[in-house]
Amino acid sequence: MYSLALNSLLLATTAFALYKFTPFIINLLTYPYNNVNKLTIKNKKKIGLLTNEIPPIIYGGVSTWILNFMDMFKNDDNYEVIPIFLAYYDKDITEILKKYPNIRIVYNANDIIHVFSDIDICVNNLWIALDTIKQIVTLYPQIPMISVCHSLIKMEHLTNLGSCYTNNFFDQEITFQYSDIVILISKAEKKYYEKFGYTKYKAIPVVIYNSFTPKFDIKDVFDNYSCDNIGYIGRHVPRKRPELAILGVNKIERSDVKVYNMGVDYDRYENEYWDKLQKQYENQLNIIPFTSDKNVKEDYYKKIGVNCCTGIYEPFGYTLCEVLDRRIPVIVQNIDGPSEIVEKVKDNVYMYDVDEDLDNDINNFTTALTDFYNTSPEQRKENSEKARMALDDFRPAKIKDDWIEVLKNVKSRNKSSETVEDNVNIISSIISYGYKLIKKD
């Protein structure tokens, strides 16, 4: 009797269990087939894309890079990019919140702990408030830190003749110290990185070029090949040498040529120099103040026959890519990122030898300018078509492969165990005043 009751209880229990758990078991067995999307989303690695500029907040080329990176990984099966905006200095972020639904905001240091709580990899683009990097690493030592170096601030400082915007360049070393990988955007940048001794930190330097998406593969937007007017578009700071255009035209006495300089900033930098040039060359020099208005930019490109990409330091060269995309003839410096961009098509652009001495630089620039003027409109067009092929090496599909390789293999190391002092490079600021680097004994 007891045995019969026990068997009945076991049978009832089994039946109840089957009733309750069979749907779960079936769902579990068929999960890979019925829930492919859910499984994919769950297994995606979250990339925290840390930045202090994203359109409409723009300080320079970093904002372009941010958008390109987000586009590269849009709808990716393995990675989800989450933009993280550092709002320490830009409190009005209404437009940002509207434009990027999944963006996260760091208003102050207290926000870091919850903003990064589910992040798998941080891709850092900060060039201000660099202590933020240290705070993230301290709170989340398991998150690999990949820092993108859009330019070496020390190089900017040295080539801009010193500046209040770059005189704290040694702070950038905090980024290198607390990173697992440092992405450098050209081979030249990696050489400067090594030259400055930044390899003393344990971060692995890796070269990945900026991606560029051509807009005019099947559309011609330029047909001004008989025009001799010359232009420069971009930042007007000493290292860019934007005055080479007007000084070169003046040197070869082409009084018939108009020169267009677009991007003069009257808000952030003193421009007595450009006011002086405007008066000196009032019949030829046309200054277009800095603006984000696309119509003004389009008008600029319609007025020129050749664009100048000049300077004594240039990490990459977005402007060069844009000009090549438009099939506009271009005079380009033979150094750094620009020379790497046009390496395969250097016979189809007008290159000049960069010289730190301004007078020599003017002479070398005018040699390339004269070469352009001696080229027929038909040949200018043919050269521009061929030069545009340089962009194939920087299309997102190619650059994304380089990034995936890094993302797959990056590992976080134990940075807290390292004994490098935070302020070891304060002495190196003496370089900016023309002295030799003092090394500790």
C-alpha positions as CSV (number, residue, x, y, z in Angstrom):
1,M,0.0,0.0,0.0
2,Y,2.8,2.3,0.9
3,S,4.7,1.4,-2.2
4,L,1.7,2.1,-4.4
5,A,1.2,5.5,-2.8
6,L,4.9,6.4,-3.3
7,N,4.8,5.4,-7.0
8,S,1.6,7.4,-7.5
9,L,3.3,10.5,-5.9
10,L,6.4,10.1,-8.1
11,L,4.2,9.7,-11.3
12,A,2.3,12.8,-10.4
13,T,5.4,14.8,-9.7
14,T,7.0,13.7,-13.0
15,A,3.8,14.6,-14.9
16,F,3.7,18.0,-13.3
17,A,7.4,18.7,-14.0
18,L,7.0,17.7,-17.6
19,Y,4.0,20.0,-17.9
20,K,5.8,22.9,-16.4
21,F,9.3,22.5,-18.0
22,T,8.6,20.9,-21.4
23,P,8.1,24.3,-23.1
24,F,11.3,25.6,-21.5
25,I,13.2,22.5,-22.7
26,I,11.8,22.7,-26.2
27,N,12.6,26.4,-26.3
28,L,16.2,25.7,-25.1
29,L,16.7,23.0,-27.8
30,T,15.4,25.2,-30.5
31,Y,17.0,28.4,-29.2
32,P,19.7,28.8,-31.9
33,Y,17.0,28.6,-34.6
34,N,14.1,30.6,-33.1
35,N,16.1,33.3,-31.4
36,V,19.0,34.0,-33.8
37,N,18.6,37.8,-33.4
38,K,18.4,37.7,-29.6
39,L,21.5,35.5,-29.4
40,T,23.4,37.8,-31.7
41,I,22.5,40.9,-29.8
42,K,23.4,39.3,-26.5
43,N,26.8,38.3,-27.7
44,K,27.8,41.6,-29.3
45,K,30.7,43.3,-27.7
46,K,30.0,46.8,-26.6
47,I,32.6,49.4,-27.7
48,G,32.5,52.6,-25.7
49,L,33.5,55.3,-28.2
50,L,34.8,58.0,-25.8
51,T,35.0,61.6,-27.3
52,N,34.6,65.2,-26.5
53,E,33.5,66.2,-30.0
54,I,30.8,64.8,-32.2
55,P,28.7,66.9,-34.6
56,P,27.3,69.4,-34.1
57,I,30.1,70.0,-31.5
58,I,33.2,70.2,-33.7
59,Y,36.7,71.3,-32.8
60,G,38.6,69.6,-35.6
61,G,39.0,66.4,-37.6
62,V,38.2,64.2,-34.6
63,S,34.5,64.6,-35.2
64,T,34.8,63.3,-38.7
65,W,36.7,60.3,-37.5
66,I,34.0,59.6,-34.9
67,L,31.2,59.5,-37.5
68,N,33.3,57.4,-39.8
69,F,34.0,54.9,-37.0
70,M,30.3,54.7,-36.1
71,D,29.4,54.1,-39.8
72,M,32.0,51.4,-40.1
73,F,30.4,49.3,-37.4
74,K,26.8,50.1,-38.1
75,N,24.8,46.9,-38.1
76,D,27.9,44.8,-37.4
77,D,27.1,41.3,-36.2
78,N,29.8,41.2,-33.5
79,Y,30.3,44.8,-32.2
80,E,27.9,47.5,-31.0
81,V,29.4,51.0,-30.9
82,I,28.1,53.2,-28.1
83,P,29.2,56.9,-28.3
84,I,30.2,58.3,-24.9
85,F,30.4,62.1,-24.8
86,L,32.5,63.9,-22.3
87,A,30.4,67.0,-21.4
88,Y,32.7,68.7,-19.0
89,Y,32.9,71.8,-21.1
90,D,29.9,71.6,-23.4
91,K,26.8,71.6,-21.1
92,D,24.3,72.3,-23.9
93,I,24.0,68.9,-25.5
94,T,20.3,69.0,-26.5
95,E,21.1,68.5,-30.2
96,I,23.5,65.6,-29.5
97,L,20.9,63.8,-27.5
98,K,18.4,64.2,-30.4
99,K,20.8,63.1,-33.1
100,Y,22.3,60.0,-31.4
101,P,19.7,58.0,-29.5
102,N,22.2,55.6,-27.9
103,I,24.7,58.2,-26.8
104,R,25.8,58.2,-23.1
105,I,26.9,61.4,-21.4
106,V,29.6,61.9,-18.8
107,Y,28.8,65.2,-17.1
108,N,31.3,64.7,-14.3
109,A,33.6,62.0,-12.9
110,N,30.8,60.5,-10.9
111,D,29.1,59.4,-14.1
112,I,31.9,57.1,-15.2
113,I,31.0,54.2,-12.9
114,H,27.5,53.7,-14.4
115,V,28.3,54.8,-18.0
116,F,31.0,52.2,-18.4
117,S,29.4,49.4,-16.3
118,D,28.6,47.2,-19.3
119,I,31.3,48.3,-21.7
120,D,33.6,45.6,-23.1
121,I,36.2,47.8,-24.9
122,C,36.9,51.5,-24.7
123,V,38.1,53.3,-27.8
124,N,39.3,56.6,-26.5
125,N,39.5,59.9,-28.5
126,L,40.0,62.4,-25.7
127,W,42.6,65.2,-26.0
128,I,41.3,67.1,-22.9
129,A,40.5,66.0,-19.3
130,L,43.0,63.2,-19.7
131,D,42.6,62.2,-16.0
132,T,39.3,60.7,-17.2
133,I,41.3,57.8,-18.7
134,K,43.0,57.1,-15.4
135,Q,39.7,57.1,-13.6
136,I,38.2,54.6,-16.1
137,V,41.1,52.3,-15.8
138,T,41.0,52.5,-12.0
139,L,37.3,51.7,-11.8
140,Y,37.3,49.1,-14.6
141,P,40.7,47.6,-14.9
142,Q,39.3,44.7,-17.0
143,I,38.2,47.0,-19.8
144,P,40.9,47.2,-22.5
145,M,41.8,50.8,-23.3
146,I,42.5,51.6,-27.0
147,S,43.5,55.2,-27.4
148,V,43.4,56.8,-30.9
149,C,46.1,59.5,-31.2
150,H,44.8,61.9,-33.8
151,S,48.0,64.0,-33.5
152,L,50.9,64.1,-31.2
153,I,50.4,67.3,-29.1
154,K,54.2,67.6,-28.6
155,M,54.6,67.8,-32.4
156,E,51.8,70.3,-32.7
157,H,53.4,72.4,-30.1
158,L,56.8,72.4,-31.6
159,T,55.6,73.1,-35.2
160,N,53.1,75.7,-34.1
161,L,55.9,77.8,-32.5
162,G,54.4,77.2,-29.1
163,S,50.7,77.8,-28.3
164,C,48.5,78.2,-25.2
165,Y,46.4,75.4,-26.7
166,T,49.3,72.9,-26.7
167,N,51.7,74.0,-24.0
168,N,50.4,71.2,-21.7
169,F,51.4,68.6,-24.3
170,F,53.1,66.4,-21.7
171,D,49.6,65.6,-20.3
172,Q,49.0,63.4,-23.4
173,E,51.4,60.9,-21.9
174,I,48.8,60.1,-19.3
175,T,46.8,58.6,-22.2
176,F,49.8,56.5,-23.4
177,Q,50.6,55.3,-19.8
178,Y,47.0,54.1,-19.2
179,S,46.3,52.6,-22.6
180,D,46.7,49.0,-23.7
181,I,47.0,50.0,-27.4
182,V,47.7,53.3,-29.0
183,I,46.4,53.8,-32.5
184,L,48.6,56.1,-34.7
185,I,47.0,57.3,-37.9
186,S,50.1,57.1,-40.1
187,K,53.5,55.5,-40.2
188,A,55.1,58.9,-39.7
189,E,53.2,59.3,-36.5
190,K,54.5,56.0,-35.2
191,K,58.1,57.2,-35.9
192,Y,57.5,60.5,-34.0
193,Y,55.9,58.4,-31.2
194,E,59.0,56.3,-30.9
195,K,61.3,59.3,-31.3
196,F,59.7,61.0,-28.3
197,G,60.4,57.9,-26.2
198,Y,56.7,57.1,-25.6
199,T,57.5,53.4,-26.0
200,K,58.7,53.5,-22.4
201,Y,55.1,52.9,-21.6
202,K,53.7,49.4,-22.1
203,A,51.0,50.4,-24.6
204,I,51.4,48.7,-28.0
205,P,51.6,51.3,-30.8
206,V,49.6,50.2,-33.9
207,V,49.2,52.1,-37.2
208,I,45.7,52.2,-38.6
209,Y,44.9,54.9,-41.1
210,N,41.8,57.0,-40.9
211,S,38.9,55.7,-43.1
212,F,37.5,57.9,-45.8
213,T,34.3,57.2,-47.8
214,P,34.4,58.8,-51.3
215,K,31.2,60.6,-52.2
216,F,31.9,61.1,-55.9
217,D,32.7,57.7,-57.4
218,I,30.1,58.2,-60.2
219,K,29.6,61.9,-60.1
220,D,31.8,64.7,-61.4
221,V,31.6,67.8,-59.3
222,F,34.7,69.6,-60.7
223,D,35.4,70.8,-64.2
224,N,37.6,73.9,-63.7
225,Y,40.8,72.5,-65.2
226,S,41.6,75.6,-67.2
227,C,41.4,77.8,-64.0
228,D,44.7,78.9,-62.5
229,N,43.2,80.3,-59.2
230,I,44.7,78.7,-56.2
231,G,43.2,77.9,-52.8
232,Y,43.9,76.6,-49.3
233,I,41.1,75.3,-47.0
234,G,41.6,74.3,-43.4
235,R,43.0,75.5,-40.1
236,H,45.2,78.6,-40.2
237,V,48.0,77.8,-37.7
238,P,51.7,78.1,-38.2
239,R,52.4,74.4,-38.8
240,K,49.9,74.4,-41.8
241,R,51.7,77.3,-43.5
242,P,48.5,78.4,-45.3
243,E,50.3,81.6,-46.5
244,L,52.4,79.6,-49.0
245,A,49.6,80.0,-51.6
246,I,49.7,83.8,-51.7
247,L,53.5,84.0,-51.2
248,G,54.1,81.5,-54.0
249,V,51.8,83.3,-56.5
250,N,53.5,86.6,-55.6
251,K,57.0,85.1,-56.0
252,I,56.3,84.0,-59.6
253,E,54.5,87.3,-60.3
254,R,51.2,85.9,-61.4
255,S,49.1,89.1,-60.7
256,D,46.2,87.6,-62.7
257,V,45.7,84.8,-60.3
258,K,43.2,84.9,-57.4
259,V,44.1,83.2,-54.1
260,Y,41.4,81.9,-51.7
261,N,42.2,81.1,-48.1
262,M,39.2,79.5,-46.3
263,G,39.2,78.8,-42.6
264,V,40.8,81.8,-41.0
265,D,39.6,81.8,-37.4
266,Y,39.0,85.2,-35.9
267,D,37.6,83.9,-32.6
268,R,40.2,81.5,-31.2
269,Y,43.5,82.9,-32.7
270,E,45.0,86.3,-33.1
271,N,45.1,87.1,-36.8
272,E,46.9,90.4,-37.1
273,Y,49.2,88.4,-39.5
274,W,46.3,87.6,-41.8
275,D,44.9,91.2,-41.6
276,K,48.3,92.4,-42.7
277,L,48.4,89.9,-45.6
278,Q,44.9,90.9,-46.7
279,K,46.0,94.6,-47.0
280,Q,49.3,93.7,-48.6
281,Y,47.7,91.6,-51.3
282,E,44.3,93.2,-51.4
283,N,43.9,92.7,-55.2
284,Q,44.5,88.9,-55.1
285,L,44.0,87.5,-51.6
286,N,40.4,86.5,-50.7
287,I,39.9,85.5,-47.1
288,I,37.0,83.3,-46.1
289,P,36.5,83.1,-42.3
290,F,36.0,79.7,-40.7
291,T,32.5,78.2,-41.1
292,S,30.8,74.9,-41.1
293,D,28.4,76.1,-43.8
294,K,28.6,73.5,-46.6
295,N,27.4,76.0,-49.2
296,V,30.4,78.3,-48.5
297,K,32.7,75.3,-48.9
298,E,31.1,74.3,-52.2
299,D,31.5,77.9,-53.4
300,Y,35.1,77.8,-52.5
301,Y,35.8,74.7,-54.6
302,K,34.0,76.3,-57.6
303,K,36.4,79.2,-57.5
304,I,39.8,77.4,-57.6
305,G,41.7,75.4,-60.1
306,V,44.2,73.8,-57.7
307,N,44.1,73.2,-54.0
308,C,47.2,73.4,-51.7
309,C,47.8,70.9,-48.9
310,T,50.7,72.5,-47.2
311,G,52.5,72.3,-43.8
312,I,55.5,71.1,-41.9
313,Y,53.5,68.5,-39.8
314,E,50.3,66.6,-40.8
315,P,49.4,63.4,-39.1
316,F,46.9,62.2,-41.8
317,G,45.1,64.6,-44.2
318,Y,41.3,64.5,-44.5
319,T,41.3,67.6,-46.7
320,L,43.7,65.9,-49.1
321,C,41.2,63.0,-49.4
322,E,38.3,65.3,-49.9
323,V,40.1,67.2,-52.7
324,L,41.2,63.9,-54.4
325,D,37.6,62.7,-54.2
326,R,36.4,65.8,-56.1
327,R,39.1,65.3,-58.8
328,I,40.7,68.6,-58.0
329,P,44.4,69.1,-58.9
330,V,46.4,69.3,-55.7
331,I,49.8,70.6,-54.6
332,V,50.8,68.4,-51.6
333,Q,53.7,68.3,-49.2
334,N,56.1,65.3,-49.3
335,I,56.0,64.5,-45.6
336,D,53.9,62.6,-43.0
337,G,50.4,61.4,-43.7
338,P,49.8,63.2,-47.0
339,S,52.9,61.6,-48.6
340,E,51.6,58.2,-47.5
341,I,48.2,58.8,-48.9
342,V,49.5,59.7,-52.4
343,E,52.4,57.3,-52.4
344,K,51.0,55.2,-55.2
345,V,49.9,58.2,-57.3
346,K,52.7,60.7,-56.6
347,D,53.3,61.2,-60.3
348,N,49.7,62.5,-60.7
349,V,49.9,65.2,-58.0
350,Y,52.2,68.2,-57.6
351,M,54.5,67.5,-54.7
352,Y,56.9,69.9,-53.1
353,D,59.8,69.3,-50.7
354,V,59.0,70.6,-47.3
355,D,61.6,72.8,-45.6
356,E,61.4,74.2,-42.0
357,D,63.0,77.4,-43.3
358,L,60.1,79.5,-44.6
359,D,62.0,81.1,-47.5
360,N,63.2,77.7,-48.7
361,D,59.7,76.3,-48.3
362,I,58.3,79.1,-50.5
363,N,60.9,78.4,-53.2
364,N,60.1,74.6,-53.2
365,F,56.4,75.3,-53.2
366,T,56.7,77.6,-56.2
367,T,58.5,74.9,-58.1
368,A,55.5,72.6,-57.7
369,L,53.1,75.5,-58.5
370,T,55.0,76.3,-61.7
371,D,54.8,72.6,-62.6
372,F,51.0,72.8,-62.3
373,Y,50.8,76.0,-64.4
374,N,52.9,74.3,-67.1
375,T,50.4,71.4,-67.3
376,S,47.6,71.6,-69.9
377,P,44.0,71.5,-68.7
378,E,43.6,68.1,-70.4
379,Q,46.6,66.7,-68.5
380,R,45.4,68.2,-65.3
381,K,42.1,66.4,-65.6
382,E,43.8,63.1,-66.5
383,N,46.1,63.4,-63.5
384,S,43.2,64.1,-61.1
385,E,41.4,61.0,-62.3
386,K,44.4,58.8,-61.7
387,A,45.3,60.5,-58.4
388,R,41.8,59.7,-57.0
389,M,42.7,56.0,-57.0
390,A,44.8,56.7,-53.9
391,L,41.5,56.7,-51.9
392,D,41.0,52.9,-52.5
393,D,43.4,52.1,-49.7
394,F,41.4,54.1,-47.2
395,R,37.8,52.9,-47.8
396,P,36.0,51.8,-44.7
397,A,35.8,48.1,-45.6
398,K,39.6,47.9,-45.7
399,I,40.2,50.0,-42.6
400,K,37.6,48.0,-40.7
401,D,39.6,44.8,-41.2
402,D,42.5,46.5,-39.4
403,W,40.3,47.5,-36.6
404,I,38.7,44.1,-36.2
405,E,42.1,42.6,-35.9
406,V,42.9,44.9,-33.0
407,L,39.5,44.5,-31.3
408,K,39.8,40.7,-31.4
409,N,43.3,40.6,-29.8
410,V,43.4,43.5,-27.4
411,K,43.9,42.5,-23.8
412,S,43.8,44.7,-20.6
413,R,47.1,44.6,-18.7
414,N,47.6,45.3,-15.0
415,K,48.5,49.0,-15.2
416,S,48.4,49.5,-11.4
417,S,51.5,47.4,-11.0
418,E,53.6,49.7,-13.2
419,T,55.8,52.3,-11.5
420,V,56.1,55.0,-14.2
421,E,55.6,58.4,-12.6
422,D,52.7,60.5,-13.8
423,N,54.8,63.7,-14.1
424,V,58.1,62.4,-15.5
425,N,57.7,64.4,-18.6
426,I,57.1,67.9,-17.2
427,I,60.8,68.6,-17.7
428,S,60.4,67.8,-21.4
429,S,58.3,71.0,-21.8
430,I,61.7,72.8,-21.9
431,I,61.9,71.6,-25.5
432,S,59.2,74.2,-26.5
433,Y,61.6,77.0,-25.5
434,G,64.4,75.7,-27.7
435,Y,66.4,73.8,-25.1
436,K,67.6,70.2,-25.3
437,L,65.7,67.5,-23.6
438,I,67.1,67.0,-20.1
439,K,67.3,63.3,-19.1
440,K,67.2,62.0,-15.6
441,D,70.4,60.3,-14.4
